[in-house]
Amino acid sequence: MQQGVSVILCCYNSAERLPATLEHLAKQETNENLDWEIIVVDNASTDDTAAKAQSIWKNAGTAIDCKVLREPRPGLGHARHAGIAAAKYEYIIFCDDDNWFGKGYVQQIAGMLANNDRIGVLGGRCEAISNIDIPFWFNTYQQFYAVGCQALYNGDVGERNYVYGAGMAFKKTVYTALLDAGFPSLLTDRTGESLVSGGDTEICYIHRLAGFQIWYDESLFFQHFMEVKRLEKKYLEKLMAGALEGIALLHPYIPLLKMGKTGLLKRFFLFIFYLLRSIPASLLPGKDPRFHLAYAEAYNPFPLSFHKEVKKIKKASLMFRQGYRNT
């Protein structure tokens, strides 16, 4: 894989937001020996996003390559996969259409990923910015906007197990190997006006289960421009509902992330415990036995399957670890 950075900028009706975002990318300060590119993915937009991106970059006065491609299937996950597939460089950075990267962001990402093979996914610190005053309630709920510090110290984020998708970076060869190993994709992420999220969290989870660190560094600074409509409480309620729905869909990963170094005897008793808990849950209205079955399958010491997604994830994790050690 060719060394360098590919910035994946996914867009849905982003014509109005693109000028400032691309302006900040055009002002990136990088070493002469760093090759990098921008890939704008027009994800089923109904405005002139693609034409606007091409026009803006043509007038930006930079030699950095910016290509625009269209992904007709709605969904942020589809757009990101299309961008990754088209990327010609090893280091991938996700940039949302309202993210304004600090001038050294691309160069710092390249250096950190090149110097630490243990990092699977890398994230930075985001600050909210708007053309109106930020509401007083925003700081309490800023994590739903992918804003704020993600850890107290630089380094592995520990039991948090994820960083924000905005500004996220990882290696294309590792990510491709993870998909080839069979990790299932449980989410399509945001689609059109739907705000179901969690695809970036899933990327972090599969890297963690494959043995990599999820890393945060506060020096990786960028801004998230907040439109007026996104600072309304009704939008926040929709954003929170989408995040919670995404968390529910990702529940097969949770017990596997929590399992750690659990002895065989303890695993057996936990398997029985959660399996028994799933029985009354299946009989009571409003209860979902799948959560208990997911935990039972995670701790299951026998070659049986009660939750197919958990089984797929366990198998993919094993296949990746075996294959990656042999490369």
Summary of the structure (lengths in Angstrom):
residues: 327
radius of gyration: 20.6
end to end distance: 13.9
largest distance: 65.5
contacts: 1050
relative contact order: 0.13
helix: 46%
strand: 21%
